[in-house]
Amino acid sequence: MSTTVENIQRQISENPILIYMKGTPQLPQCGFSAQTVQALMSCGERFAFVNVLDNPDIRAELPKVANWPTFPQLWVEGELVGGCDIVVEMYENGELETLVKETAAKHQDGEQAEG
């Protein structure tokens, strides 16, 4: 059986665009997750998500793995992009859409794994 940390590392490596959030994209459970996922969805590409409220082990371990204490967390190609403030700022200046579209184009043929 894999450990929580191994599971997190697998999710990050298998999903080119991944958000760890409270709730789901359709039903965010906190304002920061709602703002972040709205910015991400406006880029028009598919992404994976993990609801940390349904996964308390991931909620407890991910901040240690990421060295980032809060949620949401956006990961692109295995790198932590950041949380709500960073993602919203990137969206407002156009960086987020560029990053998301370029990443999606690179991984278009790959399958999206569920979070």
All heavy atoms as an XYZ file, in Angstrom:
891
protein
N       0.844     -1.195      0.000
C       0.000      0.000      0.000
C       0.882      1.247      0.000
O       1.843      1.342      0.748
C      -0.883     -0.028      1.246
C      -1.878      1.079      1.273
S      -3.188      0.685      2.452
C      -4.029      2.221      2.446
N       0.548      2.188     -0.847
C       1.391      3.384     -0.957
C       1.082      4.345      0.188
O      -0.017      4.377      0.737
C       1.176      4.063     -2.303
O      -0.130      4.577     -2.391
N       2.075      5.137      0.514
C       1.901      6.134      1.566
C       1.198      7.356      0.996
O       1.106      7.529     -0.223
C       3.264      6.566      2.135
O       3.963      7.276      1.117
C       4.075      5.377      2.618
N       0.748      8.202      1.879
C       0.091      9.434      1.450
C       1.042     10.292      0.619
O       0.649     10.845     -0.415
C      -0.409     10.221      2.676
O      -1.349      9.397      3.382
C      -1.073     11.514      2.276
N       2.293     10.388      1.049
C       3.268     11.196      0.312
C       3.489     10.622     -1.087
O       3.535     11.366     -2.073
C       4.596     11.306      1.098
C       5.681     11.946      0.247
C       4.383     12.107      2.382
N       3.579      9.303     -1.201
C       3.728      8.676     -2.522
C       2.503      8.945     -3.386
O       2.619      9.194     -4.584
C       3.952      7.165     -2.372
C       5.311      6.802     -1.815
C       5.427      5.329     -1.418
O       4.391      4.650     -1.233
O       6.565      4.869     -1.291
N       1.334      8.908     -2.784
C       0.091      9.183     -3.498
C       0.084     10.623     -4.019
O      -0.265     10.874     -5.178
C      -1.097      8.927     -2.561
C      -2.424      8.948     -3.281
O      -2.505      8.710     -4.483
N      -3.475      9.232     -2.539
N       0.490     11.565     -3.177
C       0.566     12.973     -3.592
C       1.549     13.128     -4.748
O       1.244     13.772     -5.756
C       0.981     13.861     -2.394
C      -0.152     13.930     -1.372
C       1.390     15.264     -2.870
C       0.243     14.538     -0.034
N       2.731     12.526     -4.619
C       3.738     12.631     -5.675
C       3.235     12.032     -6.983
O       3.485     12.573     -8.062
C       5.043     11.973     -5.215
C       5.715     12.756     -4.119
C       6.856     12.013     -3.435
O       6.908     10.789     -3.420
N       7.769     12.777     -2.844
N       2.497     10.936     -6.900
C       1.918     10.312     -8.099
C       0.884     11.235     -8.732
O       0.882     11.448     -9.945
C       1.291      8.963     -7.743
C       0.672      8.242     -8.947
C      -0.090      6.987     -8.546
N      -1.102      7.217     -7.527
C      -2.294      7.792     -7.737
N      -2.629      8.223     -8.951
N      -3.155      7.958     -6.755
N       0.008     11.817     -7.923
C      -1.011     12.735     -8.453
C      -0.356     13.918     -9.167
O      -0.774     14.297    -10.258
C      -1.895     13.264     -7.311
C      -2.809     12.231     -6.720
C      -3.493     12.722     -5.449
O      -3.043     13.642     -4.792
N      -4.588     12.066     -5.097
N       0.667     14.472     -8.545
C       1.346     15.637     -9.120
C       2.047     15.264    -10.422
O       1.998     16.008    -11.399
C       2.327     16.238     -8.091
C       1.534     16.884     -6.955
C       3.260     17.255     -8.751
C       2.371     17.279     -5.750
N       2.662     14.086    -10.466
C       3.405     13.702    -11.671
C       2.474     13.256    -12.802
O       2.802     13.433    -13.970
C       4.421     12.606    -11.353
O       3.770     11.401    -11.022
N       1.316     12.710    -12.474
C       0.411     12.184    -13.503
C      -0.539     13.227    -14.075
O      -1.162     12.988    -15.111
C      -0.424     11.025    -12.937
C       0.383      9.768    -12.703
C      -0.451      8.629    -12.128
O      -1.661      8.837    -11.874
O       0.111      7.549    -11.930
N      -0.687     14.350    -13.409
C      -1.650     15.366    -13.839
C      -0.928     16.667    -14.150
O      -0.475     17.355    -13.237
C      -2.698     15.593    -12.739
C      -3.542     14.359    -12.513
O      -4.389     14.032    -13.320
N      -3.283     13.669    -11.416
N      -0.817     17.018    -15.432
C      -0.067     18.225    -15.801
C      -0.630     19.497    -15.166
O       0.114     20.419    -14.859
C      -0.166     18.285    -17.315
C      -0.789     17.031    -17.769
C      -1.317     16.290    -16.589
N      -1.933     19.562    -14.990
C      -2.571     20.712    -14.342
C      -3.453     20.154    -13.224
O      -4.407     19.433    -13.488
C      -3.418     21.527    -15.333
C      -2.564     21.980    -16.522
C      -4.060     22.734    -14.641
C      -3.362     22.547    -17.685
N      -3.100     20.474    -11.997
C      -3.758     19.869    -10.833
C      -3.966     20.930     -9.765
O      -3.053     21.682     -9.447
C      -2.873     18.743    -10.284
C      -3.272     18.093     -8.968
C      -4.624     17.388     -9.088
C      -2.200     17.106     -8.520
N      -5.173     20.958     -9.220
C      -5.449     21.864     -8.111
C      -5.902     21.043     -6.905
O      -6.759     20.169     -7.026
C      -6.499     22.939     -8.485
C      -6.704     23.915     -7.322
C      -7.795     22.338     -8.940
C      -7.545     25.130     -7.662
N      -5.261     21.302     -5.805
C      -5.707     20.780     -4.516
C      -6.554     21.875     -3.909
O      -6.093     23.012     -3.744
C      -4.512     20.475     -3.600
C      -3.722     19.260     -4.021
C      -2.620     19.378     -4.845
C      -4.094     17.996     -3.587
C      -1.889     18.261     -5.234
C      -3.366     16.869     -3.963
C      -2.270     17.010     -4.790
O      -1.555     15.899     -5.163
N      -7.810     21.555     -3.607
C      -8.744     22.597     -3.182
C      -9.716     22.061     -2.147
O      -9.818     20.846     -1.945
C      -9.508     23.132     -4.395
C     -10.377     22.085     -5.095
S     -11.258     22.733     -6.544
C     -12.405     23.868     -5.788
N     -10.425     22.976     -1.524
C     -11.504     22.609     -0.608
C     -12.791     22.606     -1.418
O     -13.239     23.644     -1.891
C     -11.588     23.607      0.545
C     -10.370     23.548      1.453
C     -10.453     24.565      2.569
C      -9.222     24.474      3.453
N      -9.251     25.517      4.503
N     -13.350     21.406     -1.601
C     -14.537     21.252     -2.416
C     -14.183     20.792     -3.820
O     -13.097     20.242     -4.046
N     -15.094     21.017     -4.740
C     -14.910     20.628     -6.134
C     -15.022     21.876     -7.006
O     -15.542     22.903     -6.550
C     -15.998     19.622     -6.572
O     -17.269     20.292     -6.555
C     -16.043     18.401     -5.659
N     -14.569     21.802     -8.261
C     -14.720     22.977     -9.133
C     -16.176     23.439     -9.250
O     -16.446     24.635     -9.324
C     -14.176     22.496    -10.479
C     -13.160     21.463    -10.097
C     -13.774     20.751     -8.898
N     -17.116     22.495     -9.230
C     -18.528     22.860     -9.344
C     -19.096     23.364     -8.018
O     -20.067     24.113     -8.011
C     -19.354     21.653     -9.812
C     -19.057     21.216    -11.221
C     -17.713     20.495    -11.377
O     -17.205     19.869    -10.446
N     -17.119     20.603    -12.556
N     -18.490     22.950     -6.902
C     -18.996     23.324     -5.584
C     -17.837     23.581     -4.618
O     -17.573     22.791     -3.723
C     -19.920     22.222     -5.044
C     -20.765     22.575     -3.839
C     -21.731     23.704     -4.160
C     -21.517     21.362     -3.335
N     -17.125     24.693     -4.827
C     -16.014     25.011     -3.925
C     -16.528     25.237     -2.506
O     -17.633     25.757     -2.324
C     -15.427     26.291     -4.508
C     -16.075     26.521     -5.818
C     -17.318     25.694     -5.860
N     -15.721     24.847     -1.530
C     -16.133     24.954     -0.137
C     -15.427     26.076      0.610
O     -15.525     26.139      1.834
C     -15.885     23.620      0.569
C     -16.713     22.486      0.001
C     -18.195     22.663      0.263
O     -18.609     22.816      1.390
N     -18.999     22.668     -0.790
N     -14.689     26.924     -0.088
C     -14.125     28.119      0.544
C     -13.917     29.167     -0.538
O     -13.791     28.849     -1.722
C     -12.839     27.814      1.318
S     -11.312     27.902      0.394
N     -13.884     30.417     -0.114
C     -13.771     31.526     -1.062
C     -12.476     31.514     -1.855
O     -12.463     31.836     -3.040
N     -11.371     31.130     -1.200
C     -10.088     31.107     -1.893
C     -10.080     30.026     -2.973
O      -9.592     30.248     -4.087
C      -8.934     30.892     -0.911
C      -8.806     32.005      0.092
C      -8.996     31.762      1.442
C      -8.518     33.304     -0.315
C      -8.882     32.781      2.370
C      -8.401     34.331      0.610
C      -8.590     34.076      1.966
N     -10.624     28.855     -2.644
C     -10.718     27.794     -3.651
C     -11.627     28.230     -4.793
O     -11.339     27.969     -5.963
C     -11.237     26.492     -3.020
O     -10.263     25.917     -2.180
N     -12.719     28.910     -4.467
C     -13.657     29.373     -5.502
C     -12.976     30.348     -6.460
O     -13.101     30.216     -7.682
C     -14.876     30.032     -4.849
N     -12.234     31.320     -5.919
C     -11.558     32.297     -6.781
C     -10.510     31.622     -7.660
O     -10.384     31.931     -8.850
C     -10.853     33.355     -5.926
C     -11.777     34.328     -5.246
C     -10.982     35.305     -4.394
O     -10.007     35.875     -4.859
N     -11.394     35.487     -3.148
N      -9.759     30.713     -7.060
C      -8.675     30.059     -7.798
C      -9.228     29.186     -8.914
O      -8.747     29.240    -10.048
C      -7.814     29.220     -6.829
O      -7.361     30.080     -5.774
C      -6.626     28.605     -7.545
N     -10.235     28.388     -8.606
C     -10.768     27.483     -9.619
C     -11.503     28.267    -10.708
O     -11.470     27.884    -11.875
C     -11.630     26.369     -8.982
C     -13.044     26.837     -8.679
C     -11.667     25.135     -9.865
N     -12.106     29.387    -10.356
C     -12.766     30.220    -11.368
C     -11.728     30.761    -12.355
O     -11.948     30.752    -13.567
C     -13.517     31.358    -10.685
C     -14.367     32.173    -11.626
C     -15.217     33.200    -10.878
O     -14.932     33.578     -9.747
N     -16.264     33.656    -11.532
N     -10.604     31.232    -11.839
C      -9.537     31.721    -12.719
C      -9.032     30.592    -13.612
O      -8.838     30.767    -14.820
C      -8.392     32.301    -11.886
N      -8.852     29.414    -13.029
C      -8.351     28.263    -13.784
C      -9.357     27.835    -14.845
O      -8.996     27.594    -16.006
C      -8.054     27.120    -12.811
C      -7.310     25.922    -13.341
C      -5.982     26.311    -13.965
C      -7.074     24.920    -12.211
N     -10.631     27.760    -14.489
C     -11.660     27.336    -15.448
C     -11.796     28.334    -16.589
O     -12.078     27.943    -17.721
C     -13.009     27.134    -14.742
C     -12.993     25.901    -13.875
S     -14.518     25.385    -13.022
C     -15.663     26.648    -13.199
N     -11.556     29.605    -16.332
C     -11.698     30.612    -17.384
C     -10.626     30.459    -18.464
O     -10.761     31.025    -19.538
C     -11.659     32.011    -16.793
O     -10.365     32.303    -16.337
N      -9.591     29.680    -18.178
C      -8.550     29.436    -19.185
C      -9.003     28.421    -20.226
O      -8.368     28.273    -21.264
C      -7.257     28.964    -18.509
S      -6.539     30.215    -17.433
N     -10.092     27.702    -19.940
C     -10.720     26.850    -20.934
C     -10.067     25.496    -21.178
O     -10.347     24.870    -22.200
N      -9.217     25.054    -20.278
C      -8.576     23.744    -20.463
C      -8.971     22.814    -19.322
O      -9.328     23.250    -18.231
C      -7.048     23.902    -20.491
C      -6.535     24.774    -21.614
C      -6.766     24.207    -23.011
O      -6.982     22.977    -23.136
O      -6.728     24.983    -23.972
N      -8.852     21.511    -19.607
C      -9.162     20.517    -18.584
C      -8.061     20.491    -17.526
O      -6.900     20.726    -17.835
C      -9.286     19.134    -19.214
C     -10.511     18.998    -20.086
C     -10.612     17.628    -20.647
N     -10.418     16.637    -19.570
C     -10.832     15.398    -19.605
N     -11.439     14.953    -20.655
N     -10.617     14.578    -18.598
N      -8.457     20.183    -16.321
C      -7.495     20.040    -15.237
C      -8.032     19.032    -14.236
O      -9.226     18.760    -14.202
C      -7.225     21.391    -14.556
C      -8.451     22.045    -13.968
C      -8.833     21.798    -12.660
C      -9.222     22.905    -14.728
C      -9.963     22.389    -12.115
C     -10.355     23.507    -14.205
C     -10.722     23.249    -12.882
N      -7.147     18.480    -13.458
C      -7.530     17.547    -12.414
C      -7.641     18.298    -11.096
O      -7.068     19.379    -10.932
C      -6.490     16.433    -12.306
N      -8.391     17.722    -10.164
C      -8.495     18.341     -8.845
C      -8.563     17.254     -7.781
O      -8.934     16.123     -8.047
C      -9.733     19.251     -8.746
C     -11.030     18.486     -8.660
C     -11.578     18.172     -7.421
C     -11.693     18.088     -9.805
C     -12.775     17.459     -7.338
C     -12.879     17.376     -9.739
C     -13.417     17.058     -8.487
N      -8.156     17.638     -6.584
C      -8.297     16.780     -5.415
C      -8.992     17.620     -4.347
O      -8.543     18.720     -4.025
C      -6.927     16.283     -4.898
C      -7.096     15.514     -3.607
C      -6.237     15.426     -5.949
N     -10.099     17.101     -3.842
C     -10.831     17.753     -2.767
C     -10.179     17.348     -1.446
O     -10.321     16.215     -1.009
C     -12.305     17.336     -2.806
C     -13.125     17.969     -1.703
O     -12.610     18.630     -0.805
N     -14.429     17.761     -1.772
N      -9.450     18.261     -0.821
C      -8.733     17.921      0.410
C      -9.684     17.707      1.585
O      -9.300     17.081      2.572
C      -7.650     18.966      0.768
C      -6.582     19.008     -0.320
C      -8.229     20.337      1.031
N     -10.917     18.168      1.472
C     -11.887     17.914      2.543
C     -12.302     16.447      2.564
O     -12.637     15.910      3.616
C     -13.117     18.818      2.383
C     -12.847     20.321      2.461
C     -14.132     21.105      2.238
C     -12.201     20.702      3.780
N     -12.270     15.796      1.406
C     -12.578     14.364      1.313
C     -11.344     13.501      1.550
O     -11.446     12.278      1.600
C     -13.148     14.006     -0.068
C     -14.577     14.491     -0.240
O     -15.217     14.874      0.762
O     -15.047     14.508     -1.389
N     -10.183     14.124      1.630
C      -8.913     13.404      1.764
C      -8.094     14.013      2.901
O      -7.101     14.711      2.658
C      -8.122     13.475      0.449
C      -8.856     12.796     -0.687
O      -8.793     11.592     -0.840
N      -9.574     13.584     -1.481
N      -8.492     13.755      4.163
C      -7.810     14.397      5.285
C      -6.327     14.048      5.378
O      -5.533     14.862      5.849
C      -8.573     13.904      6.516
C      -9.435     12.793      6.056
C      -9.613     12.931      4.574
N      -5.952     12.866      4.900
C      -4.536     12.492      4.914
C      -3.741     13.398      3.965
O      -2.658     13.880      4.302
C      -4.348     11.015      4.558
C      -5.045     10.627      3.258
O      -6.002     11.311      2.839
O      -4.647      9.606      2.659
N      -4.288     13.664      2.789
C      -3.625     14.569      1.833
C      -3.631     15.989      2.394
O      -2.622     16.689      2.325
C      -4.309     14.505      0.449
C      -4.038     13.133     -0.176
C      -3.813     15.633     -0.458
C      -4.757     12.895     -1.481
N      -4.724     16.386      2.987
C      -4.804     17.736      3.575
C      -3.724     17.922      4.639
O      -3.155     19.007      4.769
C      -6.192     17.951      4.169
C      -6.415     19.352      4.683
C      -7.816     19.529      5.199
N      -8.048     20.902      5.610
C      -9.183     21.322      6.126
N     -10.193     20.500      6.289
N      -9.318     22.580      6.481
N      -3.439     16.867      5.393
C      -2.430     16.961      6.453
C      -1.008     16.915      5.906
O      -0.120     17.604      6.410
C      -2.645     15.825      7.452
N      -0.764     16.116      4.880
C       0.601     15.878      4.398
C       1.062     16.836      3.304
O       2.243     17.150      3.216
C       0.740     14.434      3.872
C       0.658     13.374      4.960
C       1.769     13.494      5.992
O       2.935     13.720      5.602
O       1.466     13.348      7.186
N       0.159     17.294      2.439
C       0.566     18.116      1.301
C       1.314     19.389      1.706
O       2.309     19.719      1.069
C      -0.627     18.449      0.404
C      -0.283     19.246     -0.860
C       0.686     18.481     -1.755
C      -1.537     19.591     -1.627
N       0.881     20.114      2.749
C       1.651     21.312      3.114
C       3.115     21.016      3.431
O       3.988     21.840      3.146
C       0.904     21.841      4.346
C      -0.514     21.393      4.125
C      -0.370     20.019      3.506
N       3.410     19.838      3.957
C       4.801     19.462      4.241
C       5.543     19.154      2.945
O       6.691     19.563      2.764
C       4.845     18.240      5.164
C       4.209     18.467      6.525
C       4.161     17.173      7.315
C       3.047     17.209      8.335
N       2.706     15.902      8.837
N       4.892     18.438      2.042
C       5.503     18.090      0.758
C       5.763     19.359     -0.051
O       6.826     19.541     -0.639
C       4.586     17.123     -0.037
C       5.107     16.910     -1.442
C       4.441     15.791      0.692
N       4.776     20.240     -0.071
C       4.834     21.438     -0.911
C       5.605     22.584     -0.259
O       5.981     23.526     -0.937
C       3.414     21.911     -1.222
N       5.782     22.492      1.055
C       6.333     23.606      1.808
C       5.462     24.852      1.595
O       5.944     25.959      1.389
C       7.799     23.877      1.439
C       8.499     24.686      2.523
O       8.060     24.729      3.665
N       9.577     25.337      2.152
N       4.150     24.621      1.548
C       3.155     25.677      1.335
C       2.000     25.348      2.276
O       1.387     24.290      2.137
C       2.692     25.641     -0.115
C       1.841     26.800     -0.521
C       0.475     26.883     -0.462
C       2.289     28.043     -1.058
N       0.060     28.091     -0.938
C       1.149     28.826     -1.304
C       3.543     28.570     -1.354
C       1.225     30.100     -1.834
C       3.616     29.840     -1.887
C       2.461     30.598     -2.127
N       1.679     26.226      3.230
C       0.792     25.831      4.323
C      -0.702     25.830      4.036
O      -1.468     25.271      4.807
C       1.111     26.875      5.402
C       1.521     28.089      4.626
C       2.245     27.558      3.405
N      -1.132     26.462      2.951
C      -2.566     26.683      2.774
C      -3.101     26.045      1.491
O      -2.348     25.612      0.631
C      -2.866     28.196      2.737
O      -2.118     28.787      1.662
C      -2.495     28.868      4.053
N      -4.412     26.033      1.382
C      -5.120     25.569      0.190
C      -5.960     26.730     -0.312
O      -6.402     27.554      0.484
C      -6.017     24.375      0.531
C      -5.217     23.181      0.967
C      -5.013     22.921      2.314
C      -4.638     22.344      0.030
C      -4.256     21.845      2.712
C      -3.880     21.261      0.423
C      -3.689     21.005      1.774
N      -6.189     26.794     -1.617
C      -5.821     25.840     -2.659
C      -4.347     25.918     -3.035
O      -3.664     26.881     -2.695
C      -6.696     26.264     -3.838
C      -6.848     27.744     -3.634
C      -6.915     27.950     -2.141
N      -3.926     24.877     -3.753
C      -2.586     24.834     -4.324
C      -2.721     24.411     -5.779
O      -3.307     23.378     -6.066
C      -1.698     23.817     -3.608
C      -1.349     24.176     -2.189
C      -0.394     23.188     -1.554
O       0.237     22.380     -2.234
N      -0.294     23.250     -0.240
N      -2.167     25.207     -6.683
C      -2.167     24.875     -8.105
C      -0.793     24.341     -8.475
O       0.219     24.984     -8.204
C      -2.495     26.108     -8.963
C      -2.420     25.881    -10.484
C      -3.434     24.834    -10.941
C      -2.623     27.194    -11.226
N      -0.786     23.171     -9.089
C       0.448     22.526     -9.557
C       0.373     22.412    -11.065
O      -0.637     21.982    -11.615
C       0.581     21.136     -8.945
C       0.841     21.161     -7.474
C      -0.061     21.407     -6.477
C       2.090     20.929     -6.828
N       0.564     21.352     -5.260
C       1.880     21.056     -5.441
C       3.378     20.632     -7.301
C       2.893     20.892     -4.516
C       4.386     20.468     -6.376
C       4.144     20.595     -5.002
N       1.446     22.803    -11.747
C       1.523     22.675    -13.198
C       2.840     21.992    -13.537
O       3.911     22.453    -13.140
C       1.419     24.049    -13.896
C       1.602     23.907    -15.403
C       0.070     24.697    -13.592
N       2.735     20.880    -14.234
C       3.893     20.077    -14.639
C       4.834     19.789    -13.466
O       6.040     19.933    -13.559
C       4.649     20.747    -15.793
C       3.838     20.755    -17.059
C       4.640     21.142    -18.279
O       5.163     22.258    -18.321
O       4.725     20.294    -19.187
N       4.234     19.382    -12.354
C       5.017     18.956    -11.213
C       5.577     20.066    -10.351
O       6.270     19.812     -9.375
N       5.266     21.320    -10.693
C       5.778     22.461     -9.930
C       4.613     23.194     -9.266
O       3.584     23.436     -9.894
C       6.506     23.442    -10.851
C       7.731     22.881    -11.528
C       8.891     22.664    -10.561
O       9.069     23.484     -9.646
O       9.601     21.654    -10.736
N       4.822     23.568     -8.021
C       3.818     24.369     -7.328
C       3.819     25.779     -7.902
O       4.845     26.458     -7.888
C       4.120     24.408     -5.822
C       3.209     25.301     -4.989
C       1.763     24.818     -5.018
C       3.712     25.375     -3.552
N       2.672     26.197     -8.424
C       2.527     27.561     -8.932
C       2.236     28.492     -7.759
O       2.834     29.549     -7.625
C       1.409     27.639     -9.997
C       1.143     29.075    -10.409
C       1.775     26.781    -11.201
N       1.304     28.082     -6.903
C       0.979     28.875     -5.729
C      -0.471     28.733     -5.332
O      -1.176     27.844     -5.795
N      -0.894     29.631     -4.465
C      -2.253     29.635     -3.955
C      -3.095     30.703     -4.614
O      -2.774     31.216     -5.692
N      -4.153     31.069     -3.932
C      -5.164     31.965     -4.493
C      -4.585     33.288     -4.977
O      -4.810     33.687     -6.113
C      -6.247     32.202     -3.449
S      -7.564     33.298     -4.010
N      -3.849     33.988     -4.127
C      -3.352     35.321     -4.498
C      -2.485     35.266     -5.751
O      -2.630     36.078     -6.657
C      -2.541     35.944     -3.351
C      -3.416     36.308     -2.163
O      -4.658     36.304     -2.307
O      -2.853     36.591     -1.092
N      -1.589     34.299     -5.796
C      -0.671     34.174     -6.934
C      -1.437     33.812     -8.203
O      -1.222     34.407     -9.259
C       0.422     33.137     -6.631
C       1.336     33.670     -5.519
C       1.220     32.782     -7.880
C       2.297     32.654     -4.953
N      -2.350     32.843     -8.105
C      -3.105     32.402     -9.280
C      -3.983     33.532     -9.813
O      -4.023     33.771    -11.026
C      -3.938     31.136     -8.959
C      -4.878     30.803    -10.105
C      -3.017     29.963     -8.648
N      -4.659     34.255     -8.929
C      -5.521     35.359     -9.370
C      -4.680     36.461    -10.016
O      -5.053     37.009    -11.058
C      -6.381     35.892     -8.197
C      -7.065     37.206     -8.567
C      -7.408     34.845     -7.783
N      -3.532     36.765     -9.429
C      -2.648     37.780    -10.024
C      -2.163     37.334    -11.400
O      -2.147     38.130    -12.351
C      -1.452     38.017     -9.100
C      -0.518     39.105     -9.599
C       0.650     39.332     -8.653
O       0.440     39.358     -7.429
O       1.782     39.470     -9.156
N      -1.783     36.064    -11.521
C      -1.353     35.536    -12.825
C      -2.490     35.590    -13.838
O      -2.267     35.877    -15.013
C      -0.841     34.101    -12.682
C       0.493     33.991    -11.986
S       0.989     32.266    -11.765
C       1.300     31.775    -13.473
N      -3.710     35.307    -13.394
C      -4.867     35.373    -14.282
C      -5.058     36.807    -14.777
O      -5.250     37.040    -15.970
C      -6.124     34.878    -13.564
C      -7.376     35.140    -14.352
C      -7.648     34.400    -15.502
C      -8.260     36.133    -13.992
C      -8.787     34.644    -16.259
C      -9.396     36.389    -14.734
C      -9.649     35.646    -15.868
O     -10.770     35.901    -16.609
N      -4.988     37.752    -13.849
C      -5.236     39.147    -14.209
C      -4.195     39.696    -15.181
O      -4.512     40.540    -16.010
C      -5.297     40.010    -12.941
C      -6.563     39.754    -12.145
C      -6.574     40.436    -10.780
O      -5.533     40.983    -10.349
O      -7.641     40.402    -10.137
N      -2.943     39.231    -15.094
C      -1.931     39.755    -16.014
C      -1.705     38.857    -17.235
O      -0.810     39.098    -18.026
C      -0.614     40.066    -15.283
C       0.097     38.834    -14.777
O      -0.093     37.739    -15.285
N       0.920     39.013    -13.768
N      -2.533     37.804    -17.379
C      -2.483     36.965    -18.571
C      -1.519     35.792    -18.498
O      -1.509     34.947    -19.393
N      -0.713     35.714    -17.442
C       0.268     34.628    -17.339
C      -0.385     33.267    -17.146
O       0.104     32.267    -17.669
C       1.215     34.875    -16.154
C       2.177     36.013    -16.339
C       3.014     36.229    -15.088
O       3.555     35.245    -14.557
O       3.113     37.384    -14.640
N      -1.474     33.218    -16.394
C      -2.104     31.935    -16.089
C      -2.627     31.266    -17.353
O      -2.363     30.087    -17.594
C      -3.240     32.106    -15.078
C      -3.913     30.799    -14.644
C      -2.946     29.929    -13.865
C      -5.152     31.095    -13.813
N      -3.336     32.010    -18.182
C      -3.894     31.438    -19.404
C      -2.786     30.921    -20.319
O      -2.893     29.831    -20.878
C      -4.772     32.446    -20.135
C      -5.489     31.823    -21.319
C      -6.556     32.731    -21.897
O      -6.691     33.884    -21.468
O      -7.265     32.252    -22.803
N      -1.707     31.683    -20.441
C      -0.578     31.249    -21.267
C      -0.001     29.945    -20.727
O       0.201     28.988    -21.474
C       0.516     32.343    -21.290
O      -0.049     33.534    -21.829
C       1.704     31.919    -22.125
N       0.247     29.897    -19.429
C       0.811     28.703    -18.800
C      -0.103     27.495    -18.982
O       0.340     26.418    -19.390
C       1.045     28.965    -17.304
C       1.558     27.786    -16.483
C       2.956     27.385    -16.920
C       1.533     28.137    -14.998
N      -1.381     27.676    -18.722
C      -2.346     26.579    -18.796
C      -2.498     26.089    -20.235
O      -2.483     24.882    -20.490
C      -3.702     27.017    -18.188
C      -4.808     26.043    -18.544
C      -3.568     27.167    -16.676
N      -2.624     27.001    -21.180
C      -2.809     26.592    -22.580
C      -1.559     25.901    -23.131
O      -1.671     24.905    -23.847
C      -3.212     27.783    -23.439
C      -4.625     28.263    -23.121
C      -5.244     29.016    -24.255
C      -6.675     29.401    -23.986
N      -7.602     28.288    -23.901
N      -0.372     26.417    -22.809
C       0.859     25.769    -23.271
C       1.001     24.375    -22.664
O       1.386     23.432    -23.347
C       2.079     26.620    -22.901
C       2.232     27.853    -23.767
C       3.388     28.753    -23.326
O       4.077     28.443    -22.325
O       3.597     29.788    -23.994
N       0.684     24.243    -21.385
C       0.778     22.951    -20.716
C      -0.241     21.970    -21.300
O       0.092     20.818    -21.584
C       0.552     23.117    -19.201
O       1.532     24.022    -18.699
C       0.667     21.790    -18.484
N      -1.459     22.429    -21.499
C      -2.500     21.567    -22.062
C      -2.116     21.095    -23.464
O      -2.312     19.931    -23.817
C      -3.837     22.301    -22.086
N      -1.543     21.984    -24.272
C      -1.147     21.625    -25.639
C      -0.059     20.556    -25.621
O      -0.086     19.624    -26.429
C      -0.664     22.858    -26.390
N       0.868     20.655    -24.692
C       1.949     19.662    -24.583
C       1.426     18.290    -24.210
O       1.999     17.284    -24.592
C       2.940     20.080    -23.479
C       4.009     21.016    -23.934
C       5.072     21.096    -22.856
C       5.133     22.494    -22.298
N       6.077     22.654    -21.211
N       0.348     18.256    -23.439
C      -0.158     16.998    -22.891
C      -1.489     16.578    -23.508
O      -2.185     15.746    -22.954
C      -0.317     17.129    -21.372
C       0.974     17.384    -20.679
N       1.827     16.385    -20.312
C       1.577     18.547    -20.314
C       2.902     16.917    -19.732
N       2.762     18.224    -19.723
N      -1.806     17.138    -24.662
C      -3.113     16.903    -25.278
C      -3.383     15.431    -25.541
O      -4.502     14.972    -25.386
C      -3.211     17.683    -26.571
C      -4.613     18.094    -26.913
C      -4.622     19.189    -27.963
O      -3.690     19.336    -28.718
N      -5.669     19.957    -27.997
N      -2.352     14.690    -25.928
C      -2.564     13.279    -26.263
C      -2.622     12.397    -25.025
O      -3.087     11.279    -25.094
C      -1.442     12.789    -27.187
C      -1.445     13.565    -28.491
O      -2.531     14.019    -28.901
O      -0.369     13.732    -29.085
N      -2.125     12.909    -23.896
C      -2.113     12.105    -22.676
C      -3.473     12.055    -22.031
O      -4.312     12.914    -22.246
N      -3.691     11.032    -21.259
C      -4.960     10.896    -20.553
C      -4.955     11.729    -19.293
O      -3.929     11.870    -18.652
C      -5.191      9.428    -20.160
C      -5.583      8.550    -21.317
C      -5.914      7.165    -20.842
O      -6.502      7.015    -19.752
O      -5.562      6.222    -21.551
N      -6.099     12.265    -18.939
C      -6.232     12.978    -17.685
C      -6.627     11.960    -16.605
O      -7.641     11.302    -16.720
C      -7.345     14.042    -17.789
C      -6.948     15.262    -18.529
C      -6.181     16.240    -17.642
O      -5.970     16.013    -16.467
N      -5.761     17.333    -18.221
N      -5.813     11.837    -15.598
C      -6.152     10.956    -14.484
C      -7.053     11.702    -13.518
O      -6.970     12.920    -13.407
C      -4.864     10.502    -13.785
N      -7.890     10.979    -12.862
C      -8.772     11.605    -11.874
C      -8.006     11.855    -10.592
O      -7.140     11.076    -10.214
C      -9.981     10.699    -11.580
C     -10.937     10.608    -12.739
C     -11.512     11.953    -13.145
O     -11.959     12.709    -12.263
O     -11.504     12.259    -14.343
N      -8.340     12.951     -9.939
C      -7.669     13.330     -8.693
C      -8.231     12.639     -7.508
O      -9.239     12.052     -7.460
